[in-house]
């Protein structure tokens, strides 16, 4: 268990380390940016961010690490892991202190996602979707009454799920067929969702449905629903990777939702989804970055301890060059990811940068994790080391929250706009 924490007496107070494991890792701190602040390299972190990184590393290693293989084999997230994430304050990273959150920065969320992914990308994506998609929608688009009602629950104990994709609308998300019809002071939702992360364990769901198909995507609206309203978990997918992260099909059969549970207004769901997925892509980039680094960290030391022909296998030029190239790839993915995160945090445009970060981090994750297996040889091919799991987990990076082709299309549009 952890022996230190990050706590604060006030928003701008200095953080102090404590010897015993406390109830939370995060505190109510927010970085203050000044126009006159000196320029730093992208791998420079504030004192608070450094402390957070160290604390999450310990939590991931000591608490998550021992359960990774069992969760992967069982294809089930351990409830104690989810409980631990809430207890350590990692499920309300940007949420205000008034709503029970840490009131920290977006970059802090990216740090947490990366560090968790080094140990288990399944735990990382659970935390990622909850923070960068679900919580952010409530913070950015919810009314004060909605924030007061839902954010404390999401920061305290209830897992959230983002429900956009459907069987016939993946990359073309706005072709969704789920419908909502007004019924007095309520809306009746009918339809289904597919590939929904966190859905098996979640209690709070953000559902995108079209209230007026004649308006096309401008009829799409975002609703809040809870599992006890009658959401049906129809199928839990058996996947190649991130097996402990639940991915389910959901059915809505005359699901009755109060009119007050519309987020952002009628017909604003398309705008919410577009904007929120841009942020979410930085989270996936961080997950893939952490995954690649985790595989690298496990495999490389082995190459220097394993001897063949009288020398460590990692010192042979062929393998040494592969390791060097992987180190360059990791650094480039890290710079792209944190550049996008800082730009978002500074209020600058970041759509192109987020697409670049997600695309390249996904490429690097597959490349490095695949090479890591080869560096470790037969040992790497076994489940015992856990290296092969990183490669299985890496494949999803090129698929969810916008495929790699969608990212390239986004980047290409920016290039065309700049040069045509």
N, C-alpha and C positions, 0 to 999 in steps of 0.2 A: 504493500500500500504506500501511498505518498506520504512524505514527511514534511513537505512544505506547501505553502499555498500563496495565493495572491489575495490580499485583502486591502481594503481602503477605508479610511475614516470619513472621507468625502470624495467627491468626484475628482478633485484635483490634488488630493493628498498623496504623499509618497506611499508606495507599497512596502510592506514589511514581510519578511519570511518568518514562519512559525515552525517550530520543530515537530509538532504533532499533526497528524492528518486531520484537517478541518472538514467542514461540511461542503465547502465549495472551492473550486479552483479559480473562478473568476470573480471579480469585484466590480463595483461601479466606477470604472475609469474610462476616460475618453481622451485620446491624444489631441493636443492643441496645436494647430498648424498656424504658423505666422508667415506673413509675406516676406519678412526679413530673415526667416529661418535659413540656415545654410543648406546647400544641396548635398545630399548624401548618395552613396551608391545604393543599389537596390537591395543589397544583402545586409544593410544596416537596419537594426531593429531598435525600438525604444527599450528602455529598461523593463517596462511592463510587458512588452511583447516577448522579450527574452525570458523573463520569469515564467510567462504563460507557456511558452514552448517547452521549457524544462519540466514544468509541472505536468503537462499533457503527455510528454514522453514517458514520465514515470508511471502515470495512470495507465497508459496504453501497454507498457511493458509488464507492469506488475499485476494489473487487474484483467486486462483484455487478453494479453499474450497467452496465459495458461489455458484459455478456453477456445482459442482460435480453431484448432484442429477438430475438437469435439463439435463445435457449432457448424463447421463446414461439413463434417460427415453426417450430422443429423439434419442439415439444411434448416436450422432453427436458431434464431437469435436467443441467447440466454436472457431471460427477464432481468436478471441481476445486473447485466451490462447496461441495459436501458435505464434501470433504476440508478445505477452509478453515474451515468451521464447527467441525469437530472440533479442528483445530489451534489455533483461537482460543479454545477452551474454552467454546463456546456450545452444546454438546450435552450438558452435564451441569451445568446452572446451579445446581440445588438439590442435586445429588448431593454426598455428603460427600467431603472431601479424601482420606480413606482409600480411597475407591473411584475416585479419579482425577478427581473433579468439582471445581467451584468453591466448593461449600458456601455459596452465596449465597442470596438471598431470593426469594420468589415474585414480589414486585414487580420484582425485577431481571429475571426471566424475561419479565414483561409488557413491560418497557422494551425488551428485545431484540426481542421479537415486533413491537412497534409500529415500531421503527426500521427493521427489515428490510422491513416492509410498505410503508414510504414509497417504497422503491426497487423491490421486487418481492414482491408478496403470495404468489407461489408458493414462494419461498425461506422466507418468513415462516411459512407453514403447515407446511412440512417441519420446521422448527425447533420450532414450537409443538407439534405432535402428539408429536414425540419427547420433548420436555421435560415438558409438562403432563399428558400421558396415559400414555405408556409408562414413562418414568422414575419418575413419581409412583406408579404402581401397584407397582413393585418396592420403592420406598422405604417406602410405607405398609403394604403387605400382604404383602410377601415375607418369608420367614424369613431369618435371618442368612446361612445357607448360600446361599440364592438370591441375596441381595444381593451377597455376596462373589463369586459366579460371574458374574452378569449385569451388574451396574452398571458395573464397570470396562470391559467391552466396549462398553456403550452410551455411556460417556463418552469412550472412546478412538477408536473407528473404525466401529462397527457401528450402522447405522440401524435404528430400531424402527418397528413398525406395530401399530396397534390395530384388531382385527378383530371388529366387532360386527354391523354392518348386513348384511342379506341381501335377496334379491329380494322376499321377502314380509314382511319386517320392517324397516321404516325407522323412522318415528316410534314405531310399536309394536314397539320393539326386543326386548321379551321374548317375542315370538311366534316367535323364531328356531327354525329347523328343524334346524340342525346338531346331530348326536348324537355322544356319546362312550360307548363301552362298555368295561368293565374286562376286561383280558386279562392275568392274572397280575400282574406288576409294572409293567404298562403300560396305557395307554388307547388305544383305536383310534377315531379321529375320522373321521366321514364327513359330507359336506355341502358347502356353498359359502358364500362371502361376496361381497358386492357393494359398490361405492363405497369401496374401502379405500385410504386415503391412504398414501403412501410405499411401497406394496406392491411396486412394480417394483424399487426399489433396496434395500429392507429386507432384513436378514438375520435379524432376531429379531422374532417375531410373537407377540402376545397374542391367543389365539383363545378366543372364548366359545362353549361348546357345552353342551347339556343332557344330563346323565348319567342323569336320571330324569324323563321327560316326565309321569309320573303326578303329580309334585309341582308341575307348572307351572313358574313362574319360579324357584321354590326349588330346582329341579334344575340351574339354570344354573351353570356352573363355568368358571373362567378357567385356561387352559393356556398354557404357554410352548412354542413350537416354533421351530425354525430352518429356513431355506429348504432346507438340504441334507437334511432329514428326508423331503422329498418333497412340499413344498407346490407346487401347480401354479398358475402365473400364466396364467389362461385368456384374459383379454382386458384390454387396456389401452384405457380409454375416450378418445374424442376429444371434448374439452369446449369450451364457449363461452369459459370463462376459466380462470385459474390453470393454463394448459396445461402449464407445465414441471413442475408437481406431478403425480406419477403417481397415477392412480385406476384400480384394477384389480379384476376379478373373480377370486376365488381358489377353487380346487377342492381338496377333501380326499378322497382315495380310499384308505381304510384307512391313514390317517396314524397312525403309531405314535409315541406320546409317553410318556416315562417317567412313572411315577406321581409321582415327586419334582418334576415340573414343574407341578404344580397350585399356583396362587397363591391364598392366602387361605383354602384349605380347600374341601372338596366342598360344592357348593350355595351358595357365597358370591359367585358371579359377578355376580348381580343387584345385590347391595349395592355391590360394587366399581364396577360400571358407573354406577349412579346417582350415587354420590358423586364419581367421577372426572369425569363429564361436567359436573357443576356447576363444577368448577375449570376444565375445558377451555373452557367458555363465556366465561370472562373472557379466555382466550387469543384466542378468535375475535373478541371485542369489541376487543381490542388490535390484531388484524390489520386489522379493518375501519376502526378509527380511523386507523391508520397509512396505509392505502390512501387514505382520504378526504383526509388531510393531504397526502399525496404529490401527488394530483391538484390540490389547491388550490395547493400550492407551485409547480407547473408552469404552471398556467393564469393565475393572478392577475398575476404580473409581465408577462405578455404583454399583458394588458388596459391596462397603463399605458404600454407602448411602442408599441402599435398605435394610430394616429391616424386618425380619420374626422371629417369636418366641422370640422376645425381643432382637435380636442382628443382626448386619449386616450379610448378607448372605455370604459375602466373608471371614468371620472369622470362619465359620464352617469348621471343619477339612477336610472334603471331598473336598470342593471347594478350600480351602486354599492350599491343596496339588496340585490340578490341576493347580492353578495359579503359584505355585512355579515351577512345572515341565515345564510349558510354558516359564517361565523366563529363565530356564536353556536351553531349546531348542532355544530360541531366541539368547542367548549369544553364544551358540555353532555355530549357523548359521552365526552370525556376525563375529566370529573369522575365520571361514572357508572362508567367502567371502573376508574379508580384507587381510587375509593371501595370497589368490590367487592374489588379486589386487597388493599387495606390491611385490610379487614375479615377476609378469609381469613387473612392473615398474622398478625393479632392474635388469631385463634382465635374470632372472633365468627361468628354465623350470616351466611351470604352468599348463600343460594340465590336469594332474591328479587332481591337486588342484582345477582347474576350474570345472571339472566334479563333484567332491565331493561337492563343494559349491553350484552348481546349483541343484544337486539332493537333498541335505539335506535341503536347503532353501525352495525348493518346497514342501517337506514333511512337514516342520514346518509351512509353510504358510497355507496349508490346515488344519492341525491339530489345530493350534492356532485360526484361524479365525472361524473354526467350533465350537470350545469350547467357543469362545467369544459370539457367538449367544446364547448358552445354559446358560452361566453365566448371561446374561441379561434377560433370560426368554422370556416371550411374547413380551416384548419391543424389544428385539434383533431380533425377527422374523419379525418385521415390517420394512418397507422401510424408515420410518422417521428417525431412528437413523443412518442409513448407515452402520451398522455393518454387515448385511446380504450381502451387496455388496462386502465386502472384501472376503467372502467365495466364492461367484460366481466368482470373479476375480482370486481367487487362483488356480482354476482348470487348467488354461492354463499353469501354471508353469511346470507341469509335461509333457507338450506336445511340446511347441515350442522351437526352437533352440536346438533340440535334446531331445527326450523323456527321461523319467526317466530310462527306460530300456537301452537306448543307453548310458546314463551316467554310469550306473552300469557296462555295458559291457566294457566301456573305463577303469574304475577303475580296473575291474577284470584283464584286460590285463596287467596293470602295476604291480598288485600283482603277477600274474603268472610269469612275467618276472623277478621279484625280487627274487622269491622263487623257481623257477624251474631250 
